[in-house]
Amino acid sequence: MPAPRPRGASSAKAPSAKAKASIPQLAWHEIRPAPVILVTGPEAFLADRASRVLRDALRERDASLEVHDLRADGYAPGELLTLASPSLFGEPRLIRVENVEKCSDAFLEDVLDYLASPADDTVVLLRHGGGMRGKKMLDAIRSGQGSGIEIVCTELKRDSDRADFAAAEFRHAGRAIAPSALRALVNAFSDDLAELASACQQLVADTDGDITPQTVEKYYGGRVETNAFAVADAAIAGQHGQALGLLRHAIATGADPVPMVAAFAMKLRTMAKVGGSRGSGGQLAGQLGLAPWQIDRARRDLQGWTEEGLGRAILAVADADAQVKGAARDPIYSLETLVRTVAARGLPPA
């Protein structure tokens, strides 16, 4: 990975509103170390992925890397400058700041001061989701103050963009996927990039050899306007009728019961991991082996659940998994029973 860019002169002036950025503007997968990294755009999944790629690269370069997470909307004056100040042993640092689009005035003032003289062996990553808040800071960074780069995380709205993303997932894992299988997979997950990434990871983990259209059909067949994750999401939210309707539609259009149960298992396992944990998604990501967006989603899913209910639901998933793999004569009934149990949030029938 290339070395960080040299520090720029502190006398650089912010560009006018119409001026183009004079720093590199890169895609999420092109992220590399720099004194300041501005991550912009609405696609939270790609922003989280870029942050993890950077952290892993810096940690591979030096295992003593210190990682600090801040929130710009709850910022205390001096936090950034304190974290970036030289340490006794000179460990490299990565300082990640979320919610920069909602930042406080104190944060803006400290960042502008920091840009004049970035700390050595420190990377400051600023996640700005959009909007005009902090425009003076954005203009300063884009003009070259701080010798930074910008990572642009635009939404992947076109099927071709999503196909390129999925193909890169398999290529990175050293797996080949047939073009027709890639198209089928992208069509099945055209509405959620995070779920598309999860589907790619599941296929890599659960299959061997080249991924064919038959492989995709086995795991995600019949996913037209619904899918296993949509059924699981509705059930976890307590919407029994909607979940049952989605389930029956999926089955009627050819969905396989096995990946349906796998989707429930994946969601509930993540909820169990996150339950009871404290800290931001960025702080817990490495500890739990999850992406920050997965942690935030699991916390939303956990609303209305008890620890006991979650335990019973996980046991119900294990039972359903055995039944749809041959232990029961009617796998559809087993799925409907699972949906009912999960929609009741694991509570026993009244």
C-alpha positions in Angstrom: 0.0 0.0 0.0 1.4 3.4 -0.9 3.0 5.6 1.8 1.0 8.6 3.1 1.2 11.7 1.1 3.6 14.4 2.4 2.2 17.2 4.6 0.9 20.2 2.8 1.7 23.8 3.6 -0.4 25.3 6.4 -0.9 28.5 4.5 -3.2 26.8 1.9 -6.5 28.6 1.4 -9.9 27.0 1.1 -11.2 27.0 -2.5 -14.3 29.0 -3.6 -17.7 27.2 -3.6 -17.3 26.5 -7.4 -13.7 25.3 -7.2 -12.9 21.7 -7.9 -11.2 19.6 -5.2 -7.4 19.6 -5.6 -7.0 16.4 -3.6 -7.4 12.8 -4.9 -11.0 11.6 -5.0 -11.1 7.9 -4.9 -13.5 5.0 -4.8 -14.0 3.1 -1.5 -11.8 0.2 -2.5 -9.0 2.6 -3.4 -8.6 3.9 0.1 -5.0 4.3 1.3 -3.3 6.0 4.3 -3.1 9.8 4.3 -2.9 12.3 7.2 -6.6 13.1 6.7 -9.2 11.0 4.9 -12.6 12.5 4.1 -15.2 9.8 3.5 -18.3 11.3 1.8 -21.4 10.0 0.2 -24.7 8.4 1.3 -23.7 4.7 1.0 -23.0 3.8 4.6 -22.1 0.2 3.8 -19.3 1.2 1.5 -18.1 3.8 4.0 -17.9 1.2 6.7 -16.2 -1.3 4.4 -13.6 1.4 3.4 -12.9 2.2 7.1 -12.3 -1.5 7.9 -10.0 -2.0 4.8 -8.0 1.0 6.0 -7.8 -0.2 9.6 -6.7 -3.7 8.5 -4.0 -2.3 6.2 -2.6 0.0 8.9 -2.7 -2.9 11.4 -0.9 -5.2 9.0 1.8 -2.5 8.6 2.2 -2.0 12.3 0.4 -4.3 14.9 0.8 -1.6 17.6 -1.8 0.6 15.8 -4.0 2.5 18.2 -7.6 2.9 17.0 -9.8 5.7 18.5 -13.5 6.4 17.6 -15.2 9.8 18.1 -18.6 11.2 17.3 -18.6 14.7 15.9 -22.1 15.3 17.2 -21.1 14.6 20.8 -17.6 16.1 20.6 -15.8 17.6 23.6 -13.4 20.5 22.9 -9.8 19.3 22.5 -10.6 15.5 22.1 -9.1 15.3 18.6 -5.9 17.2 19.5 -5.4 15.2 22.6 -5.7 11.8 20.8 -3.4 13.0 18.0 -0.7 14.3 20.4 2.6 12.3 20.5 2.5 9.3 22.7 5.3 8.0 24.9 6.1 5.0 22.6 5.2 6.7 19.3 2.5 4.1 18.3 0.8 4.9 15.0 -2.9 6.0 15.4 -6.1 5.8 13.5 -8.7 8.3 14.6 -12.2 7.6 13.1 -14.9 10.2 13.5 -18.6 9.5 12.7 -21.5 11.9 12.1 -19.3 14.7 10.8 -22.4 16.0 9.0 -23.8 16.8 12.5 -20.7 18.1 14.0 -20.5 20.7 16.8 -18.8 24.1 16.5 -16.0 22.9 18.8 -15.3 20.0 16.4 -15.1 22.3 13.4 -12.7 24.6 15.2 -10.4 21.8 16.3 -10.3 20.2 12.8 -9.5 23.5 11.1 -6.6 23.9 13.6 -5.5 20.3 13.1 -5.4 20.7 9.3 -2.7 23.4 9.7 -0.3 20.8 11.2 -1.4 17.1 11.1 0.3 14.8 13.5 3.0 12.4 12.4 2.1 8.7 12.1 -1.6 9.5 12.5 -4.5 9.0 10.2 -7.7 10.9 10.8 -10.8 9.5 9.0 -13.8 11.9 8.8 -17.1 10.3 7.8 -19.5 12.9 6.3 -22.8 11.5 5.1 -23.9 14.6 3.2 -25.3 18.1 3.6 -23.8 21.5 4.1 -22.8 21.3 7.7 -19.1 21.8 8.0 -18.7 23.4 4.6 -15.7 25.5 5.6 -13.9 22.3 6.9 -14.8 20.4 3.7 -13.6 23.2 1.5 -10.3 23.4 3.5 -9.6 19.6 3.2 -10.5 19.6 -0.5 -8.2 22.5 -1.2 -5.3 20.5 0.1 -5.0 21.6 3.7 -3.9 18.6 5.8 -2.6 16.7 2.7 -5.7 14.5 2.6 -7.7 12.4 0.2 -11.4 12.0 -0.3 -13.2 8.6 -0.5 -16.5 9.0 -2.4 -19.1 6.4 -1.4 -22.0 7.0 -3.9 -25.0 4.8 -4.0 -24.7 1.8 -6.4 -28.0 2.2 -8.1 -27.3 0.6 -11.4 -27.3 -3.2 -11.8 -24.0 -2.9 -13.6 -22.4 -1.2 -10.6 -23.8 -3.8 -8.2 -22.6 -6.6 -10.5 -19.1 -5.0 -10.4 -19.2 -4.9 -6.6 -20.3 -8.6 -6.3 -17.8 -9.7 -8.8 -15.1 -8.0 -6.8 -16.3 -9.8 -3.7 -15.8 -13.2 -5.3 -12.5 -12.2 -7.0 -11.1 -11.1 -3.6 -12.1 -14.5 -2.1 -10.4 -16.3 -5.0 -13.6 -17.8 -6.3 -15.1 -17.8 -9.8 -18.7 -17.1 -10.6 -20.4 -17.6 -13.9 -21.8 -14.4 -15.5 -25.3 -15.8 -15.5 -25.0 -16.7 -11.8 -23.7 -13.2 -11.1 -26.7 -11.7 -12.9 -29.1 -13.9 -11.0 -27.5 -13.0 -7.6 -27.6 -9.2 -8.3 -31.2 -9.4 -9.5 -32.1 -11.2 -6.3 -30.6 -8.5 -4.1 -31.1 -5.4 -6.2 -32.6 -3.4 -3.3 -30.0 -3.8 -0.5 -26.2 -3.6 -1.0 -25.5 -5.0 2.5 -27.6 -8.1 1.9 -25.9 -8.6 -1.5 -22.6 -8.6 0.3 -23.9 -11.0 2.9 -25.1 -13.3 0.1 -21.7 -13.3 -1.5 -20.0 -14.1 1.8 -22.5 -16.9 2.4 -21.9 -18.5 -1.0 -18.1 -18.3 -0.5 -18.4 -19.8 3.0 -20.9 -22.6 2.3 -19.9 -23.8 -1.2 -16.9 -25.2 -3.0 -15.6 -24.7 -6.5 -17.0 -22.3 -9.1 -20.4 -20.7 -8.4 -22.9 -21.6 -11.0 -26.5 -20.6 -11.7 -27.6 -23.8 -10.0 -25.7 -22.8 -6.9 -27.5 -19.4 -6.8 -30.8 -21.1 -7.5 -30.3 -23.5 -4.6 -29.6 -20.8 -2.1 -31.7 -17.9 -3.4 -34.1 -19.3 -5.9 -37.5 -17.7 -6.2 -36.4 -14.4 -4.7 -38.5 -12.0 -6.8 -39.9 -9.3 -4.7 -39.2 -11.1 -1.4 -36.4 -13.1 0.1 -35.3 -14.9 3.1 -34.0 -11.8 4.8 -37.3 -9.9 4.2 -39.2 -12.8 5.9 -36.8 -12.8 8.8 -36.9 -9.0 9.2 -40.7 -9.0 9.3 -40.8 -11.8 11.8 -38.1 -10.3 14.1 -40.1 -7.1 14.1 -43.1 -9.0 15.4 -45.1 -8.7 12.1 -46.4 -12.2 12.0 -49.0 -11.7 9.2 -46.6 -9.9 6.9 -43.8 -12.4 7.5 -46.1 -15.3 6.8 -47.4 -13.7 3.6 -43.8 -13.1 2.5 -42.8 -16.6 3.3 -45.7 -18.1 1.3 -44.9 -15.9 -1.6 -41.3 -16.9 -1.5 -42.2 -20.6 -1.3 -44.7 -20.3 -4.2 -42.0 -18.8 -6.4 -39.5 -21.5 -5.7 -37.5 -20.5 -2.6 -35.6 -23.3 -0.9 -36.4 -23.8 2.8 -32.8 -24.3 3.8 -31.5 -20.8 3.0 -34.7 -19.4 4.5 -33.7 -20.9 7.9 -30.1 -19.8 7.3 -31.3 -16.2 7.0 -33.1 -16.4 10.4 -30.0 -18.0 11.9 -27.7 -15.3 10.6 -29.9 -12.5 11.9 -30.5 -14.0 15.3 -26.9 -14.9 15.9 -25.9 -11.3 15.2 -28.5 -10.1 17.6 -27.2 -12.4 20.3 -23.6 -11.2 19.7 -24.7 -7.5 20.0 -27.1 -7.9 22.9 -25.7 -6.4 26.1 -22.7 -4.8 24.4 -21.9 -1.1 24.9 -20.1 1.3 22.7 -20.5 2.6 19.1 -20.6 0.3 16.1 -17.1 1.4 15.2 -15.8 0.6 18.6 -17.3 -2.8 18.7 -16.7 -3.9 15.1 -13.3 -5.5 15.7 -14.3 -7.0 19.0 -17.4 -8.7 17.7 -16.2 -9.5 14.2 -19.0 -7.5 12.6 -19.3 -4.3 10.5 -20.6 -1.2 12.3 -23.8 -1.2 10.1 -24.5 -4.8 11.2 -24.2 -3.8 14.9 -26.5 -0.8 14.4 -29.0 -2.9 12.6 -28.9 -5.6 15.3 -29.6 -3.1 18.0 -32.7 -1.9 16.1 -33.8 -5.5 15.7 -33.4 -6.2 19.4 -36.1 -3.7 20.4 -38.9 -5.5 22.1 -36.9 -8.7 22.7 -35.8 -10.3 26.0 -32.7 -12.4 26.6 -34.9 -15.4 27.3 -37.0 -14.9 24.2 -33.9 -14.6 22.0 -32.6 -17.8 23.4 -35.9 -19.7 22.7 -35.9 -18.3 19.1 -32.4 -19.5 18.5 -33.3 -23.0 19.7 -36.3 -22.8 17.3 -34.0 -22.0 14.4 -31.8 -25.0 15.3 -34.9 -27.2 15.4 -36.2 -25.9 12.1 -32.8 -26.3 10.4 -32.9 -30.0 11.3 -36.5 -30.4 10.1 -36.0 -28.7 6.7 -32.9 -30.9 6.1 -34.9 -34.1 6.4 -36.0 -34.6 10.0 -39.6 -33.7 9.2 -42.0 -34.6 6.4 -43.4 -31.1 6.0 -40.6 -28.5 5.8 -43.1 -25.7 5.0 -44.9 -26.3 8.2 -41.6 -26.2 10.0 -40.9 -22.8 8.4 -44.3 -21.5 9.4 -43.8 -22.6 13.0 -40.4 -20.9 13.0 -42.0 -17.6 11.7 -44.7 -17.8 14.4 -42.1 -18.4 17.2 -39.8 -15.5 16.0 -42.7 -13.1 15.4 -43.8 -13.8 19.0 -40.2 -12.8 20.0 -39.7 -16.2 21.5 -42.5 -16.0 24.0 -44.5 -19.1 24.6 -48.2 -19.2 23.3 -50.6 -17.5 25.7 
